[in-house]
Amino acid sequence: MRERDFISTIRNRFNHRSELLIKGIGDDCAVFTGDGDLCWLATTDLLVEDVHFVRKWHDPYLLGRKSVAVNISDIAAMGARPRLALLSIALPPSLSSSWLDRWQHGVDSMLGDHGCMLMGGDTTRSSVLTINVMVLGTSPAEKVLYRSGAKAGDDIYVSGPLGTSAAGFELLSKGVQEDALTEKFMRAHLDPQPQVALGLALSASGFVTAMQDISDGIATDISHICGESGVGAEIEAEKLPREEDFDTLCSSYDLSGQNLMISGGEDYELVFTAACAKRRAIEAIGLAQGKSLTRIGSVLAEQGRVYLRQGDGKKDITFGGFEHAP
């Protein structure tokens, strides 16, 4: 069973209603009622050794940062502010106290970067290092950005270069040594940066119709937006942003640049939609945040399909990114 099919069975079975729940399964975070005008957002991610990370590649400090970053990115994807975290970890007996100290330092560093506080969690022993983090965030209820608001004719934007982390993963897999060319790509994979400030700015603008982060590759993540919004999308291959030396790196190490940008995942940038009439305003937000927001395509009326246009041809790339087996 594919991951999204497994999630669909869960969503169909656990479809109970609650006056406390504003949004349940189907977005980057669950959203529930808070005090006054604020609502709470909750997200959780599981990191399993040799499934989500390879321990020998990760300095424990950077793994600690990443353990939190992937969750904070979900909060950013809905235009909210991270506040509190829960952390659970299953530890192999072989891990040293110095490794754990460095990992905790990394966790504390990422939490501190975003004003988020650890409030509890759980520990146990296991043969496989497994890390689970839950992050809670807040937002004015009317400012939360969902996957479900994209409309036919909207522009599609991404907040930064694509394929950078996936290229880093490939380099690490090949045992390539870090140098002036490879360093930024490896770093992107090992130490992702959640786009919290940009998410807040986009939320405050009122111009964004749908948004999520890029964790499984642009093909899959746009497919999620299309599925929840009841629309389709067309992406223009020549507009996909990349690092300045991305093509040189791919040529040097025999990597498929387009595949990395479309399907690689773990860039933790934002993908969002906005009306064509808001192009200048969206550009101004990017400039104010020091980000280059790139328009890569448009939303189609055709429901549920995502196409990549290259020259005179196009191909279906719906859910063409990374997928975990359940």
MOVEN-V827059 format. One record per pair of residues at least 24 apart in sequence whose ideal C-beta (glycine too) atoms are under 7 Angstrom apart, sorted by the first residue. I is the first residue (numbers start at 1). J is the second residue. D is the distance in whole Angstrom. If there is no record, write none. Layout:
<<I J D> <I J D>>
This chain:
<<1 326 6> <2 323 6> <3 323 5> <3 324 5> <3 325 7> <3 326 6> <4 319 7> <6 326 4> <22 141 7> <23 146 7> <26 228 6> <27 78 7> <27 146 6> <27 147 5> <28 74 4> <28 77 4> <28 78 5> <28 212 5> <28 213 6> <29 74 5> <29 75 6> <29 78 5> <31 144 6> <34 138 7> <37 140 5> <37 141 6> <38 138 5> <38 139 7> <38 140 6> <39 139 6> <39 141 4> <39 144 7> <40 136 6> <40 138 6> <41 75 6> <41 78 6> <41 80 5> <41 136 7> <41 137 4> <41 139 6> <42 134 7> <42 136 5> <43 71 5> <43 74 4> <43 75 6> <43 134 7> <43 135 6> <44 71 7> <44 132 6> <44 133 7> <44 134 4> <45 70 5> <45 71 5> <45 133 6> <46 130 7> <46 132 5> <47 131 4> <48 128 6> <48 130 5> <49 128 5> <49 129 4> <55 129 6> <57 172 5> <57 190 7> <58 190 6> <60 99 5> <60 102 4> <60 103 4> <60 106 7> <61 102 5> <61 103 7> <61 105 6> <61 106 4> <62 106 6> <62 190 5> <62 191 5> <63 103 6> <63 106 6> <64 103 4> <64 104 6> <64 105 6> <64 106 2> <64 107 4> <65 106 4> <65 109 6> <65 110 4> <65 191 6> <66 190 7> <66 191 7> <66 192 6> <67 107 6> <67 131 5> <67 133 6> <68 107 6> <68 110 4> <68 111 6> <68 133 6> <69 110 5> <69 192 5> <69 194 5> <69 268 7> <70 215 7> <71 133 5> <71 134 7> <71 135 4> <72 114 6> <72 116 7> <72 135 6> <72 194 4> <72 196 6> <73 194 4> <73 213 5> <73 268 5> <74 213 6> <75 135 6> <75 137 4> <76 194 5> <76 195 5> <76 196 4> <76 199 4> <76 213 7> <76 270 7> <77 199 6> <77 211 6> <77 212 5> <77 213 4> <77 270 6> <78 144 5> <78 145 5> <79 139 6> <79 143 6> <79 144 6> <79 145 4> <79 199 5> <79 200 6> <79 202 6> <79 203 3> <79 211 7> <80 137 4> <80 138 6> <80 139 4> <80 144 7> <81 137 6> <81 138 6> <81 139 7> <81 200 6> <82 114 5> <82 116 4> <82 135 5> <82 137 5> <82 196 7> <83 116 6> <83 136 5> <83 137 6> <83 138 6> <84 116 7> <84 117 6> <84 119 5> <84 136 4> <85 111 6> <85 116 6> <85 117 7> <85 118 5> <85 119 7> <85 133 6> <85 134 7> <85 135 5> <86 119 6> <86 120 5> <86 121 5> <86 134 4> <87 118 6> <87 121 4> <87 133 5> <88 121 5> <88 122 4> <88 123 7> <88 132 5> <89 123 6> <89 131 5> <90 124 5> <90 125 7> <90 126 4> <90 130 4> <91 123 7> <91 125 6> <91 126 7> <91 129 7> <92 126 6> <92 127 6> <92 128 7> <92 129 6> <93 125 6> <114 194 7> <114 196 6> <139 203 7> <143 203 5> <143 204 7> <145 203 5> <145 208 6> <145 210 7> <145 211 4> <146 210 7> <147 210 5> <147 212 5> <147 224 6> <147 225 5> <147 228 4> <147 229 7> <148 210 6> <148 228 4> <148 229 5> <149 209 4> <149 210 4> <149 229 6> <150 209 5> <150 210 4> <150 225 5> <150 229 4> <150 231 5> <150 273 4> <150 299 5> <151 209 6> <151 231 7> <151 299 6> <152 231 6> <152 299 6> <152 300 6> <152 301 4> <153 276 6> <153 298 7> <153 299 6> <154 209 6> <154 273 4> <154 274 6> <154 275 6> <154 298 7> <154 299 4> <155 273 7> <155 274 6> <155 276 6> <155 279 7> <155 295 5> <155 298 6> <156 222 7> <156 233 6> <156 235 7> <156 271 7> <156 273 6> <156 295 7> <156 296 6> <156 297 4> <156 298 6> <156 299 6> <157 272 5> <157 274 7> <157 282 6> <157 293 5> <157 294 6> <157 295 5> <157 296 7> <158 214 7> <158 218 7> <158 241 6> <158 269 6> <158 271 5> <158 294 5> <158 296 6> <159 195 6> <159 198 6> <159 269 4> <159 270 4> <159 291 5> <159 293 6> <160 241 7> <160 267 7> <160 269 4> <160 291 7> <161 241 5> <161 242 5> <161 243 5> <161 246 7> <162 218 6> <162 240 6> <162 241 6> <162 242 6> <162 261 4> <162 267 6> <163 242 6> <163 246 6> <163 257 6> <163 260 4> <163 261 4> <163 264 5> <164 188 4> <164 243 5> <164 267 6> <165 189 4> <165 192 7> <165 264 7> <165 266 4> <165 267 5> <166 260 4> <166 264 2> <166 265 6> <166 266 7> <167 246 7> <167 249 6> <167 250 7> <167 255 6> <167 260 5> <170 255 6> <171 253 7> <174 253 7> <176 253 7> <181 245 6> <181 249 6> <182 249 7> <184 243 7> <185 249 6> <189 266 6> <192 266 7> <192 268 4> <193 268 7> <194 268 6> <195 269 6> <195 270 5> <197 289 6> <198 270 6> <198 289 5> <198 291 6> <199 270 6> <201 285 5> <201 288 7> <201 289 6> <202 272 6> <202 285 6> <205 281 7> <205 285 6> <207 274 5> <207 278 4> <207 281 6> <207 282 6> <208 272 5> <208 273 7> <208 274 5> <209 273 5> <209 274 6> <209 275 7> <210 272 6> <210 273 5> <211 270 6> <211 272 4> <212 271 6> <213 268 6> <213 270 6> <214 267 5> <214 268 6> <214 269 5> <214 271 5> <215 265 6> <215 266 6> <215 268 6> <216 265 5> <216 321 4> <216 322 5> <216 323 7> <217 262 6> <217 263 4> <217 264 6> <217 265 4> <217 321 3> <217 322 6> <218 261 7> <218 262 6> <218 271 6> <219 262 5> <219 263 6> <219 306 6> <219 317 4> <219 319 7> <219 320 4> <219 321 5> <220 319 5> <220 320 7> <220 321 3> <220 322 7> <221 271 5> <221 321 7> <222 271 6> <222 306 5> <223 306 5> <223 318 5> <223 319 5> <225 273 7> <226 304 6> <226 306 6> <227 304 6> <230 303 5> <231 299 5> <231 300 6> <231 301 7> <231 303 6> <232 300 4> <232 302 4> <232 303 6> <232 304 6> <232 305 4> <232 306 7> <233 297 6> <233 299 6> <233 300 6> <233 306 5> <234 297 5> <234 298 6> <234 300 6> <234 307 5> <234 309 6> <234 314 7> <235 296 5> <235 297 4> <235 306 7> <235 308 5> <235 309 7> <236 296 6> <236 297 5> <236 309 5> <237 308 6> <237 309 7> <237 310 4> <239 294 7> <239 295 7> <239 296 5> <240 296 6> <241 294 4> <262 308 7> <262 317 6> <262 320 6> <263 320 5> <263 321 5> <263 322 7> <265 321 6> <265 322 4> <273 299 6>>
